[in-house]
Amino acid sequence: MSVVLAVILLTLLGVPGDSPAQPKAVTEVVYGLSAFDGEGYSPVFAPQAARTIYLLEGVPNAVIPRRTQVYFWPLTEQYLPDWTALNEELDGRLRIRRGEEIVQELERRPYALVYPRGPYGPRELAINDEASARYAAFQRQQREYENALERYSREHTRHVERLRRRPAPQEPPPREPAKPLGVVSPPAKAFVVSLPAGTYTLALLTGEGKEVEGSRRDLVVFRARRRGIGYKIIPPARWNEPLQSPTAQDAIYAVGHTSVYVQPYAAQEFNEALYARLRNPQDRKASEARWVWVLGAADFSKPLQVKGEGASSVRVKPSLYLVVQTEGTKLGYRILKQSRDALQPLEHGFTAYEVAISQAGRLTISLVCNQDEICPQSQRDVVVVGQTPFMLYAAASFPLLLGAALIGYRRISTRSSPAAESDRAETG
């Protein structure tokens, strides 16, 4: 009996050396990328298990081959790198072929990652001299901020001392300098790949021209199926959770007697599977039969036209809005229009067109291009409901109410049918 119990315990717990919490790692050549995904540059890890790398056409991407330890993690069903165990950057040239033709043979170039809205915002890619210039400007900005912070600290200390000597303040307190929002990574070197749409192979070559074992990958470069103008709609009650309207067929619903904030973006439609594997080459859940819209760069260079039913149109310019926490212990915030440059980023704020909604009805918004023409694919219908969106609830509940009514009618009809009467007479 003890032997059987021991076998059962070993089966359930597993052998310590083969525990899924300690997966076996192997050394292999992998690729790390900063790949453009239509919105910004995303970090991408491509192990040997992902034999194909995916990129968008016509945009630069940073590609870095490395040798590291790779292990399979069953919880996510993904191969993951152990950079702390091994992180060897491989030298050489990157050769790209299309069939038997050599398309490119690349040397490493300087690059830097730029975070205009801070380390958690979208990333940009700076190449060659621009990488060094952007990093130098970032360091200069940091030094200026540190110096301003020191001056503020000294002035604040003197201000407090003056208040102690004379309680009634005769001058306002010093103003703390604003912390710079943007971040730039130190320049490094990578292969910068930009190709037209098509199917390729890539491999790393040594200085003697030999292919590095395990470095060959298939490369698929694809393009968007359709392009247009999309919008992000910021409700005043949820400024950090904007709604999206990627196509002209999307209606926008808004509550009357308030304002919504509109941000136009370049929109592109991609195959879902290709786009998912661009960001994660190991993805196998996305469908090749579906398509997904992606909102890219914001564009505030054109006026927004707002037109109501039977009313003349109004053109709105973009503004910068700051989100301020309300004073006191009660939760809440206010959205305040700023007088600063409309394109200057803020950590707790946004740039947008404000659309004032006065009463129930219907509005139309669109961007105005050259010669007062409406920009293609920019028009949206804004359906305005009352303060309580009763019509929205009614429209959503109508199919359920109709289904319940049909089921009730069928039950009543079945009970009163001649066959049902005959069955009741026989059973009685």
Secondary structure as UniProt FT lines:
FT   HELIX           2..13
FT   HELIX           16..18
FT   TURN            20..21
FT   STRAND          25..36
FT   STRAND          41..46
FT   TURN            48..49
FT   STRAND          52..56
FT   TURN            57..58
FT   STRAND          61..73
FT   TURN            74..77
FT   STRAND          78..89
FT   STRAND          93..98
FT   TURN            99..100
FT   STRAND          101..106
FT   STRAND          109..115
FT   TURN            116..117
FT   TURN            119..120
FT   STRAND          124..127
FT   HELIX           129..165
FT   STRAND          183..184
FT   STRAND          188..193
FT   STRAND          198..205
FT   TURN            207..208
FT   TURN            213..214
FT   STRAND          217..222
FT   STRAND          226..234
FT   TURN            236..237
FT   TURN            239..240
FT   STRAND          243..245
FT   TURN            248..249
FT   STRAND          252..255
FT   STRAND          258..271
FT   HELIX           272..279
FT   TURN            281..282
FT   TURN            288..289
FT   STRAND          291..298
FT   STRAND          304..308
FT   TURN            309..310
FT   STRAND          314..316
FT   STRAND          319..325
FT   STRAND          333..338
FT   TURN            342..343
FT   TURN            347..348
FT   STRAND          349..357
FT   STRAND          361..368
FT   HELIX           370..372
FT   TURN            376..377
FT   STRAND          380..385
FT   HELIX           390..415
FT   HELIX           418..427
//
